[in-house]
Amino acid sequence: MAILQVRDLDDKLYSSLKTIAKQENRSISQEVITILEKYISNPSLFDTNPTKDFLSLSGSWDDNRSSEEIIKSIKKNRKNSKRFDSENALFD
């Protein structure tokens, strides 16, 4: 049986992998093998475009106002936000 060694793995990625493995009651090595087997058996499941996925989740912005009107509205709402009142010690 072959041995695979992976170096310089990002700490965040390793932590996520460790968490998933624990949830599945597997060792990290077993979890990596499972992930590789899933990918190799059906790579089309993982063939995604992150931008397209994000846009499909977020929907589109449908607005009849001009960009200037939208920007004015956003700025107006930011200035009138109660989050920045003097009573809020976090922003004092």
Protein Blocks (a to p, Z undefined) as FASTA:
>chain_A
ZZdddehiafklmmmmmmmmmmnopafklmmmmmmmmmmmommlmmccfklmmmmmnopa
ddfbdfklmmmmmmmmmmmpcklgmklmklZZ
